[in-house]
């Protein structure tokens, strides 16, 4: 049998077909078509099967990428899926929304040699979608009942990943979340053109059918304190994410029409899910017919500009104070946005919001240049005197990042220690907080980060909690 791999020299890199920009901006469906079986096998066969797989080492989950690529190339699709999901609770979600250009694909050896990376994310997505279609995704089977329970605060990726693993180990698991649907930002923050919501819903449904209890519309601090949850459960995981938006500090920021990014995205996603959203139908959080300016350069900013295009904005401009090379968001997302008509003003920052009768009408912006490097080596932006310019804007979206809420106050837990950034302090190895039996994982510990890191943290937290509860049980037996 001929060697099925190492085809990168003769087989060019091909991604799944992408819908034309003019077509895709008319709806919120995902922009890429599916790989067909033959094309997935062809693209997987380009893998060079490196002795040191940098794709794997640069994946936060350390997914065994070379092996499941080889299995795909050989037509062993079910085995490939089984291997891909062995280290990842949500491979089809990571395949869709991970910034592969910064992680696995960005470190692919054949990319470094000029042949173009293996399309790892697209193959990962293909495998798991195929598994759902073929019925290879097994139900969640709980382990033998250990007689102990766990409370998980937050139904985002970290909380869901932890809940799955803890249920597999035999714990009774209750997940608490402030929203009316499980999924966190996977449902309410990420637009459907990147992640259609049924993809998330089938994952949470699998958990529910496996015995994970979801308590939705439940806020810790309003419906129970952290102490109450500690009374109910043998241990608690805080995976609440970071939701507090950073603000603009410019004149006019209080004008009507200046809104936080997450509020805008949640309204759009709720409307797409069929909810009644008065702020959307009333126009406050709807870009239709408006000149839109989005301030920021991360993936949230890219979600906002692409959402505004689909809502029928008159124009969409992204202001970012550094240049393209220093933009924190995915280069792939920037490319998609440009195809869809978004204008990028690089090296530009807002100086003021222009308003009439406290209604936003435009943005006065300053041209910037990159000055001396800071302590991290990154060049600091500085204003160019006399280079201001104006943009029309009836809707200004603040996408400057997120900070954690004051959880010790919200949870009525003053002994819950936080870092100087407001994130929860958790032991590096055990993920336990300053309160015994309370663990933390995901963005609430590391700050706003990637979904794949949240999944990794959730899985690690589940194992740490399992070890802690096992040790506690042994201590009680020894004391009797």
N, C-alpha and C positions, 0 to 999 in steps of 0.2 A: 504493500500500500504506500502510495506517495506521501511524503511529509506534508501534512495539511497546514503547517504554519510557515512563518518567515516569508510571507508573500508581500511584504511591504515594498520591495523593490519593483515588483511587476504590477501590483494592484494599487491604484491610487486611493487616497482617503475619500470616502463618500459619507455624508451624513444623510439621514432620512430626508425625503423631500420636504421643503419648507413652503408653506402656502405663500402666494404672492402678497406683498404688503398691502396692496389696494384691496384685496379680498379679506385678509385677516383682520384689518382694522375695523371691519364692519360687525365683528362679533367678539365674544370672549372665549372662543374655543382655543384649544392648544394649537400652536402654530406648526408643529412638526407632524408629518404622517408617521405611520408605523413602518418599521423595517419589515420586509417580507423575510421568510425563513432563509432563502438563498442569499439575500443581501446581508443578513446578520452573520451568517456563516462566512461569507466572503470577507467582511470587514474584520471579524474576529481573527481570521487567518493571517492578518497583517502583523499580529503580535510577534515580537522577536524572541519571546520566552527568555528574557534576560536572566542571567545568573543572580543579579541583584536587582529585583524589580522595584524601581523607584516609584512606579505608580502605586504599588502597595504600601510602601513606607510613607508616602505622602498622603495616604488616605487616613483620616482620623480613626476609622474603624478597622484599618489594616485588612480590608477585604482581600481575599485571595484571588486577585484579578487575573494573573496569567493563567491559572488553572481553569477558571470558568470560561475564559476566552478560548482556550484550547478545546474544552468540551463542546462549546458552541460551534467551533469550526468543524468538529468531528460529528456534529449532529446529535450529540448527547445532551439534548436540551434540558431534560428533567434533572439530570445530574448537575448540569451547570446551574440551574435555578437553585437546587438544594444547597450547593456550595455557596452561592451568592447570598442566600438568606441566612446562612449559618452564623454570619458575623454582623448582619444588618437587619434590624426589625422592620425596615420600610425601604427595601431596595428600589421599588418602582418610584417612590417619592424622591429618593436621592438621585436616581437616574434622570429625573425631570428638573430638579431645582438646584442640585449641587453646582457650584462654580468649578466644573471640571477643568476649565482652562487655567485655574489657579492651583488645582490639587493634582489628581491622578493624571489627567491628560497633559497638563502643563509640565509634568515631569517625566513624560514618556520618553524613553531613550531614542526611539526612531524620530520623534519630534525634534530632538536635539540634533539629530543627524541630517535633518532637512527633508525627511520623507513624509512628514505630516503624521500627527498622533493617531493612534488607534482610537476609534470612536467609542470609548469605554462607556460613557454615560448612556448613549443610545442603545448599546447592546444590553446593558443592565436593565434599562427600562423595558426593552423588548422581552427579555427572559421572564420578568415577573408578570408583565401583562399576559404573556403566553401561559404562564402558570395559572393565573386566575381563569383564563379562558378554558384551559384543559382540566381544571379541577385538581391541580397539583398542590395548591395552597391548602395545607391541612388545617382542620379546626384547632383552636387552642385547647390543649388537653392539660388540665391542672395536675400537678403532682399530688402525691399522697398528702392528705390533709394534715398540716402541722399543728392545727389548733391555735394559730396565732394570726393576727390581722395587721394590715399596714394601711395607713392613710397617705394618699398622694395628693398634694396640693398643686393643681395645674394639669390640664389635659392637653398640653402641647407635646412636641416630640420627645422631650426628656421624660415627662411624666408617663406618656404612653409606652415608651420603651422599657421603663422601669416596671410599670404595671404588668406588662407581658411577661417579663422574666420572673417577677415575684410570684405571679400566678402559676407559672410553670414549675416553680419550686414548691408549691403547695400552700401558699399563704392566701388568706381571704384579703382581697384588695378592693379598697374604695377610693375612687378618684373624684376629687372635688374641683369644680371649675366655675368661674364667674359667668361664663357665657352659657347660652342655651343649646349649644352643640359642642361636642368634644372635638378636639383638634387644634385648639389655640390659633396661632398665627397661620397654621396650615390651612385653616378654614377661612379666617377673617382677615388675615394680613396679606397673604400671597394671592394675586389675581388668578382667575381661572384660566387665562391664556398661558400661564405657566404650570398650573396645577389644578386640573378640574376636580371639583369637590367630591364627586362620587369615588374618586381614587382614595381619598382620605376616609370617607364614610365607610367603605368596605373594610378598612383596617380597624376602625373603632367598633364596627359591628362584630367583627371577629372576636375582639376582646370581650365585648358584652356577652356574646354567645358562649364564651369560655368561662364566664362567671365573674368577670370584673364588673363591679358595681359603679355606675356613674351617678354622682350627685351634681346635677347641673343647676345653673342660676344660684350657685352657692358661693358666698364670699366669706373667706376667713377674716374675721374682724367684725363682720355684720351678723352672720348667722352662727358663728362659733368662734371662739378664740383658739389660738394654738394650744393653749393648755387644755381646752375641751377635747381637741383631737388627740392629744397625748393620753387623755383618760380613756378614750374610745379604742385606741389602737396600741399595739405593742411597739411600733415605731412609726415615724412620720417622715415623709420625703417632701421637701419644699422644692417645687420645680415650676415656680410661678412666672418665670420669664421677667423681662424688663419692658415696661410699658410707658413710663413717664417721658414725654417728648421734650427734647432740648428746645429752647426757645430762641428766637431771633432777638437780638438786642439792638434794634434800630428804631428811629422815630416812625410812628404810624402803625406799629405792629398790632395794635389793638383794633384796627379798622375791621369792619365787616368784610368778609371775603378772604381773610388771612386765617388759614386753618392748619391744624397738625396733620401730618401725613397719615398716621394710623387711623385717625378719625375719618379721614377721607376714604381710605382703602376699606375700612370696615363697612362704611355706608354702601360703597359700590358692591362689595361681596354680598352683603345682606340683600341688596336689591336683586342681585343675580340669583340668589337662593329663593326669591319669591317673598321676602319679608316686606312688611309695610315700613318704609323708611321716610318719614316726613321731611327730614333734612335733605333727602335726595329729591323727592318729588317737588318740594318747595324751592329747589334750586340752590340751596346753600352749599351742599356737598355734591353738586353736579356741574361738570365742566361744559355742558352743552352750550355752544355758541359763544363761549367766553375765551378771552386771551388768558392763558394760564402760564404762570412762572413757578417753577419748582426750584427750591433752593436746597442744594445738597448734591453729593456725588456718590452715594452708596447704592446698594441694590434696592433699598426702599424708594429712593428717588427715581430709579429706573422703573419701578412698579407704578409710581405715580404718573410719570410722563406718558407711559404707554397706556395706562388706564384713561387718562384725559383724552388722548387721541381717539380711543374707542367710544368715548362718550360724546364725541362730536365737537371738541373744542375748536374755536376759530384759529388758534395758534397755540403751540406748546414750546416753551423755552426752558432749558435747564441751566441754572447758574451754578458754576462750581469755581471755587477760589483758587484751585491749583490747575495744572494742565492735565491733558488726557493721560499722560504716562503715570501720573501720580494719583489718578482717580481710584478710590477704594472699591468701587463696584466692578462687576464682571465686565470684561471687555466685550464678551459676546452679547450681553444685554445692551450695551451702548450701541453696538452695531445694529441690533434689532430695532432699537429706538430711532436711529438715524434713517433706516429703511422706511420706517413708518411716519417720517416727516417731522420728528422732533429736532429743534435747533439747539445746539450746545454752545453756550457762551463760556468758553474756557477762560481761566484767569480773570474771573469776574465775581464780585461779591456785592450784596445789597447794602446800600447806604441808608435808604429810607423807603417807606411805603408811601406813595402819593395817594391821597384820598380826597373825595368830595363828600361833605356831610357824613364823614366817618365810614364811607364805602370805598374800598380799594379801587383805584383806577390805574395804577401803574407802579413800577419799581424804578427808583433811581439807583443805579449800580456804579460801582467803581471798577476800573481796570486795575488788575493786579500784576505783579511780577514776583518771581521766586527769588527770595533773598538768601541770606546766609543760612547754612544748615543749623538745625537745632541740635540738642544733645543726642538725639537718636540718629542724626545724619540726614534727616528729612529737611528739605529747604522750606523755610517759613515764607508764606505769602505776605507781600506788603503792597500798599496802595501806590499807584502811579499818580502823582499830583496832577490835577487838571484834566483827567481823562474819564470823567464821569459820563454816563449815557443813560437814556431812559428807555424803558420797555412798557408797552401797555399791558395791564393785568387787572382783570376783575376778580381773578382767583389766584391767590398766592399760597403755595403749599410748602410748609416747613418740614423738610426731610433731613434734619441735622443729626439724627441718631436718637438713641433712647438711653435713659438712666433708670436705675431701679427705684421703686417706691420706697418709702420709709417703712420697711416691713416690721421693725420692732414696735413702732407705734400702731400700724395697721393691724397687726396680729395680737396686740396687747401683750407683747413679750419683750420687755425691756432688757432682758438678759440675753437676747439673741444678738450676737456680735456681728458687726459689719466692718467692711474695709473703709478706707478713706474715700473710696468711690461710691460707697453705699451698697455695694454687693455683699452678699452674705459670706462671712468667713467660714470656710470648711477645711478640715484637715486634708492635706494634699493626698494622703494615702487612703484614709478611711472615708472621706467625704462627710464626716460627722461635724455638725456645727458646735457652737459653744454650749448647746443644750443637749444633754445625754439622750440618745435615742432619736434625735432629730437630725436628719441628713439633708443635704441640698445638692442640686445638680442643674446643669444647663446654664442659661444666660444669667440667672439670678446669682450665680457664683462667678462666672467668667466675664460677665458683661455681654452686651449684644454681640452675637456671633452667628455661626452657621447652623443650619438644621442638623447636618451630619455630626457636628460636635455635640449638639444636644442629645442626639441618639446615643453617641458614645458615652456621654456622662450619665445618662439614664441607666444604661446597661451596667456601667461600673458601680453606680449607686446601689442597684439592686443586689449585686454580689456583696457589696460592703455591708448592706443591711442584713443580708442573710447570715453573714459571718457574725455580726454583732448580736443578732437575736439568738443564734446558736450558742454563743458564749454566755449570754444571759441565762439561757435555759440550763446550761451545764452548771452555772454558778448556783442557781436555785436548787438543783438536785444535790449538789455537794453540801449545801447549807442545811438540807433536811435530815 
